[in-house]
Amino acid sequence: MGTDNGVAADVAGASADAAGAAVAAGAGSTARLQALFEGHRLTPTQRRIAHCMVRRAADAPFLSSVELAELAGVSQPSVTRFAVALGFDGYPALRKHLRDVAPAAGERAAGDGAYNEYQQAVQSEIDNLRHLATLLADPEPVLRAGQLLAASRPLPVLGLRAASAQARGFTYFARKVHPDVRLLDEGGTMLADRIDAAHRAGATALLCFALPRHPREVVEGLEYARETGLTVVAVADSAFAPVARHSDLLLPAAVGTGLAFDTACAPMLLGRVLLEAMCDALPDAQARLEEFDARAAARGLFVD
């Protein structure tokens, strides 16, 4: 009986070790795929394919393009375009690469604590924030931008499509300290009219939040703003973003690309840093904040 129990324990232990190795290898495959996709500008359809491959990380090197397309719910040509977007000649070259870097059977991943796709997205944003902190070691560009924005009366703030949330957030807080902030969050033929109106009212600068995918209207709007004489300050995902050549001062903050849609923690935080610099350049900012707090308390606006 003792011998039988010992054998059973050995078998159970071996099974547990094999399962652990399989989990670790799977985690390593996931990390390798995440590293392969990171930094590439993928469309929503291509990200769907990427997420499918991450979820099937162990099988990914052995799937045909047709099989992957069916699993991801996309067309087979979309899979081919996905491989090309990653820098490969086609899907066969991508699959060969995945097979070449795949771990041998039973090989353990370098780290048992490899991240899943959601954790990896968070870690990527942490990396973006660290990079932003490094850039802010030289505060001069932000301080200069804050002075330009503080001096502009009114201050137009532009943000379309994906960047509209950043523009709205900045405008909401900026209105508490700046006497005239004008949100430009709609494109079309009216955008130039609203830029004209701001310029005629005395605006000297325009703040733009520009995030991918970059709307043509934003590029054209910034070109027009500079033609009218406005100084353009831009917060963009890269120093090489399409808005760069139409900006007088560009402040870069990378976006996360690990999920189906971009995450913009760094641009949002940079917007708040820029807001702080603008407050420092407004001599009556503190008085305006105190006045707002007093009115808010009198009206019972907040419950905390």
Secondary structure, 3 states (H helix, E strand, C coil): CHHHHHHHHHHHHHHHHHHHHHHHHHHHHHHHHHHHHCCCCCCHHHHHHHHHHHHCCCCHHHCCHHHHHHHHCCCHHHHHHHHHHCCCCCHHHHHHHHHHHCCCCCCCCCCCCCCCHHHHHHHHHHHHHHHHHHHCCCCHHHHHHHHHHHHCCCEEEECCHHHHHHHHHHHHHHCCCCCCEEEECCCCCHHHHHHHHHHHCCCCEEEEEECCCCCHHHHHHHHHHHHCCCEEEEEECCCCCCCHHHCCEEEECCCECCCCCCECHHHHHHHHHHHHHHHHHCCCHHHHHHHHHHHHHHHCCCCC
